[in-house]
Amino acid sequence: MEFRELECFVVLSEELHFARAAERLYLSPGRVSQLVRALETRVGARLFDRTSRRVRLTPLGERFLADLRPAYEGLGAALTRARSAARLVEGVLRVGFLGTPTEVVTSTVREFERRNPACEVELVEVPMADPFGKLRAGRVDVSFTLLPVDEPDLETGAGLNKVPLQVALSPRHPLADRARIEAEELAQLPLVGLDDPAPRRWRELVAPTSTPMGRPIPSAGTVSTSQEGLTQVALNRGAMLFCTPTAAYHGRDDVRFVPVAGLPDSVLGLVWRKEGETAAVRAFQQAGVDHE
């Protein structure tokens, strides 16, 4: 039995007029009549006597209304409470981040907690090679990620920052002392990529397989984390791309970061499960947009 049929029955029993009932329900009178007939078919008898001039409950309809009303009102109250709870931003919001809690991450957390003092953010590191696994497993509610994301079960918000890319090189590499590297020069730089289960689109964001002009970029193998990648770079076994804030965070003597000209900027945003969107997730996204 459908709730909409029961709702139509209760409202029509109060109005005893199809047009007024339809107005309350934001339906057409014909749809109200259709739903009532469907309910009468389920019951097996008429619940209303209706003519062109009047509508009234049958004796069976009156008994059914008396039996139904406590349960109907309880269901309505439960729905109201659930809707109210869904609008609350409280408790703990688990937020994933990719290896490096850069300024956009920490600023978003601070702004969210300032606006929503009843909700605490718990930060969880997400592996580069599995950016959506913890999200899908319900271990985080929302996660910082590189955009765009091409996953049908996931939703993303607006980009929160847009920054140039830099390439990490060993100080022993011939290009390490350059002021910048052109994107087409990546064709002579084997790039460190990501292990499974990283999606194909994600792999391409982190380690593109071709230059903007279509020249193939060689592979220097794969890793699971940015720290593994930096170790390979320090050993001069390959190069690895990083956004500028992450490059600044990972400054070290055995790695040089050189700006790359001609590649699209890196865009950081938020991703969450479509079925897991809550008021807290929406509020966190807004705090990210407003974090500056």
DODOVO-717280 format. One record per residue (C-alpha): residue in three letters; x, y, z. Coordinates in steps of 0.001 Angstrom, whole numbers, plus 500000, padded with zeros to 6 digits. Layout:
BEGIN
AlaXYZ...
//
This chain:
BEGIN
Met500000500000500000Glu501428503355498975Phe501699506291501335Arg500395508661498650Glu497140506686498429Leu496672506891502194Glu497507510596502177Cys494886511218499474Phe492320509276501466Val492957511251504671Val492970514657502958Leu489822513893500934Ser488075512674504084Glu488820516069505643Glu487871518199502641Leu485091516035501124His485810517890497909Phe488142516670495145Ala489286520103493972Arg490168521310497484Ala491928518021498275Ala493891518273495039Glu494941521831495897Arg496261520733499294Leu498134517827497748Tyr499485519786494754Leu497831517260492446Ser495103517391489827Pro491561516348490868Gly491820513508488358Arg494994512203490025Val493319512346493452Ser490382510339492084Gln492782507834490556Leu494665507323493830Val491443506905495810Arg490166504303493340Ala493452502421493639Leu493104502363497430Glu489489501169497189Thr490638498386494910Arg493194497298497511Val490561497428500279Gly487948495666498157Ala485073498118498751Arg484120501775498319Leu485421504210500910Phe483548507250499555Asp480093507841498143Arg480460510534495502Thr478017512174493198Ser478256515276491052Arg477110517310494061Arg478706515758497147Val481398513477498529Arg481043511609501812Leu482635508694503594Thr480931505330503519Pro480514503532506889Leu483516501417505925Gly485435504582505049Glu484667506047508476Arg485919502906510241Phe489014502799508055Leu489770506458508801Ala489435505882512565Asp491802502911512404Leu494245504618510044Arg494562508058511613Pro496836507202514612Ala499287505328512373Tyr499104508019509670Glu499773510825512153Gly502641508831513693Leu504159508288510267Gly503823511984509471Ala505506512908512749Ala508332510457512067Leu508828511959508613Thr508904515471510066Arg511515514434512645Ala513634512745509975Arg513517515823507759Ser514481518011510689Ala517397515739511597Ala518586515719507985Arg518964519504508149Leu521106519404511280Val524857519768511073Glu526180518046514169Gly528247515101515330Val531351514072513381Leu532067514643509696Arg534825512386508347Val536819514168505651Gly539398512504503425Phe542495514256502105Leu545139513133499616Gly548447512775501383Thr548993516486501973Pro546749518686504179Thr547406521854502195Glu546048525309503079Val542771524770501239Val542145521673503379Thr542914523265506726Ser541148526533505889Thr537994524692504836Val537997522675508062Arg538453525789510201Glu535693527680508386Phe533284524735508589Glu533840524231512315Arg533493527974512939Arg530090527947511228Asn528984524627512714Pro530318524351516278Ala528193521253516966Cys530019519293514249Glu533635518163514504Val535762517277511482Glu537807514084511605Leu540548514086508948Val541425510775507278Glu544303510303504839Val543262508796501504Pro545843506873499436Met546676508368496047Ala546266504984494362Asp542760504458495774Pro541150507902495960Phe537527506699496283Gly537813503403498178Lys537314504807501680Leu534465506975500417Arg532622504001498911Ala533289501909502016Gly531672504591504202Arg534921505314506067Val534783508971505029Asp531747511142504283Val533397513551501858Ser536880513788500427Phe539210516286498817Thr540131515148495323Leu541463516232491962Leu538805517322489499Pro537220516284487243Val535866512975488582Asp534199510547486181Glu532485508072488530Pro528699507529488142Asp528031506892491847Leu529906509971493030Glu529062513678493098Thr531460516614493074Gly531199520268493939Ala532836523342492487Gly536610523594492281Leu538141525049495454Asn541472526060493987Lys543255526111490631Val547037525999490701Pro549927525294488288Leu551775521977488193Gln555410521355489021Val557545518339488231Ala559656516684490923Leu563166515762489769Ser566324514438491334Pro568972517193491751Arg571142514982489524His568722515250486604Pro569906517522483754Leu566674519563483891Ala566660520043487685Asp568240523510487553Arg565885524895484920Ala563587527816485799Arg560752525955484082Ile560033523019481797Glu557720523100478782Ala554939520518478701Glu556275519013475483Glu559569518254477241Leu557745515699479395Ala558101513377476404Gln561705512856477569Leu560825512539481273Pro559529509136482452Leu556731509878484936Val555925507928488076Gly552284506806487970Leu549842505120490336Asp549170501500491267Asp545791499772491167Pro542972500332491923Ala543324503938490736Pro540740504606487968Arg542062505317484463Arg540889508961484487Trp542578509485487851Arg545854507956486602Glu545803510344483666Leu545380513361485967Val548364512349488108Ala550628511049485342Pro549471511950481812Thr550476509483479101Ser550901512111476402Thr551818515776476048Pro549268518408474934Met550504517887471346Gly550114514110471600Arg553715513023472113Pro553870509923474342Ile555243510342477857Pro557206507301479061Ser556349505541482320Ala558689505197485301Gly556541502583487023Thr553835503011489619Val553530503728493347Ser550749503817495929Thr551575507037497776Ser553200510381497115Gln555999509513499560Glu556807506383497557Gly556859508523494428Leu559189511109495965Thr561557508331497002Gln561707507117493408Val562370510700492287Ala565141511181494852Leu566790508029493515Asn566591509505489991Arg564337506680488809Gly561739508999487306Ala559852512285487658Met556476512998489261Leu553943515802488869Phe552596517729491865Cys550419520798492280Thr552306523876493480Pro551017523852497127Thr551893520167497502Ala555332520768496005Ala555941523521498571Tyr554810521192501381His557232518452500295Gly560344520614499956Arg563464518514500632Asp567160518555499725Asp567116515440497548Val564203516594495311Arg563868519668493084Phe560502521015491962Val560419522776488590Pro557303524582487217Val555778523067484067Ala554385525464481453Gly551653524397479066Leu549752521875481177Pro546212522508482483Asp546131523742486073Ser545461521264488867Val541968521715490355Leu541135520515493871Gly537540519927494906Leu535297517730497014Val533671514403496175Trp530995512413498011Arg528659509486497378Lys525425510604495716Glu523409508556498205Gly525485509931501084Glu524826513645500608Thr523803515259503891Ala523375518753505265Ala526865518453506778Val528397517521503419Arg526641520456501736Ala527784522804504504Phe531372521565504155Gln531289522179500407Gln530028525724501006Ala532737526334503599Gly535277525239500997Val533888527630498409Asp533984530464500945His537259529503502667Glu539170532514501369
//
